[in-house]
Amino acid sequence: MRYLVVLMAGMSIYNAQADTGSEYQRTAKAKELVQKRLKNPDSAKFKDLHLDTFPSGGIIVCGEVDSKNGNGRYTGFRRFYSTGVTARFKEDEPKIFDDVYTMICSK
């Protein structure tokens, strides 16, 4: 529950930024936040990137990323979403991630 409150707060901040930014800027910021979480950020390959609207009106960037692991091998595409403040993967909190991704990203 605490995570959802933090997510909603992040969405409020991102919503204020989203009004002045372009789709390109939002997507670029999401990629940057995702890459910061990867072992080999330069190997990141993105697909299915799209913007969706959070129920509070904020913008969320959803998509998938593949990157190399510590052995230099691609690990397979993983779903993510970004609020513009942070990027989240399923392994962060599986139940909450699935709920958010299903509710927002899978429209």
C-alpha positions as a printed Julia matrix, in Angstrom:
107×3 Matrix{Float64}:
  0.0     0.0     0.0
  2.84    2.36    0.87
  4.27    1.76   -2.61
  1.01    2.85   -4.25
  1.03    6.09   -2.24
  4.61    6.77   -3.39
  3.62    5.9    -6.97
  0.67    8.29   -6.84
  2.92   11.06   -5.46
  5.4    10.39   -8.24
  2.62   10.52  -10.8
  1.51   13.91   -9.49
  5.04   15.28   -9.9
  5.39   13.71  -13.35
  1.99   14.99  -14.41
  3.12   18.55  -13.76
  6.23   17.93  -15.87
  4.29   16.1   -18.57
  2.18   19.14  -19.39
  5.23   20.96  -20.73
  7.12   17.98  -22.21
  6.73   16.13  -25.44
  6.14   12.42  -25.92
  9.75   12.13  -27.05
 11.03   13.72  -23.83
  8.89   11.47  -21.65
 10.06    8.36  -23.49
 13.7     9.49  -23.36
 13.44   10.06  -19.6
 11.88    6.6   -19.12
 14.71    5.0   -21.11
 17.28    6.86  -19.02
 15.69    5.69  -15.76
 15.5     2.09  -17.0
 19.11    2.12  -18.2
 20.28    3.27  -14.76
 18.92    0.0   -13.37
 20.67   -2.3   -15.85
 24.03   -4.07  -15.49
 24.96   -3.09  -19.05
 22.96    0.05  -19.9
 24.61    0.51  -23.3
 23.21   -2.85  -24.46
 19.56   -1.86  -23.82
 17.1    -2.64  -26.6
 13.6    -1.22  -26.12
 10.32   -2.27  -27.7
  6.6    -1.61  -27.38
  7.12    1.8   -25.75
  3.89    3.69  -25.24
  2.42    6.35  -23.0
 -0.68    5.73  -20.95
 -2.69    7.82  -18.53
 -2.8     6.97  -14.85
 -6.26    7.27  -13.21
 -5.05   10.42  -11.42
 -4.32   11.96  -14.81
 -0.54   11.46  -14.76
  1.41    9.99  -17.62
  3.15    6.62  -17.35
  5.54    5.17  -19.93
  5.25    1.41  -20.44
  7.39   -0.93  -22.47
  9.88   -3.76  -22.57
 13.68   -3.82  -22.44
 16.31   -6.44  -23.18
 19.9    -6.05  -22.06
 23.06   -8.01  -21.47
 23.77   -9.58  -18.1
 27.15   -9.83  -16.37
 28.15  -12.66  -18.74
 27.53  -10.54  -21.81
 24.39  -12.42  -22.88
 21.0   -10.92  -23.57
 18.51  -11.96  -20.9
 15.22  -11.57  -22.78
 12.71   -8.75  -22.8
 11.33   -7.62  -19.44
  8.31   -5.37  -18.95
  8.74   -2.06  -17.15
  6.9     1.15  -16.46
  8.21    4.57  -15.57
  6.54    7.44  -13.8
  9.22    9.89  -14.87
 10.69    9.79  -11.39
 11.5     6.09  -11.22
 11.4     2.94  -13.33
  9.88   -0.28  -12.04
 10.35   -3.92  -13.0
  8.36   -6.96  -11.92
 11.1    -8.12   -9.56
 10.72   -4.92   -7.51
  7.29   -5.91   -6.16
  5.67   -8.61   -8.35
  2.04   -8.29   -7.18
  1.94   -4.5    -7.33
  3.8    -4.46  -10.66
  1.31   -6.89  -12.21
 -1.64   -4.87  -10.91
 -0.28   -1.56  -12.24
  0.86   -3.0   -15.57
 -2.46   -4.76  -16.14
 -4.55   -1.75  -15.08
 -2.57    0.95  -16.91
 -0.24   -0.49  -19.55
 -2.4    -3.25  -21.0
 -5.27   -1.07  -22.2
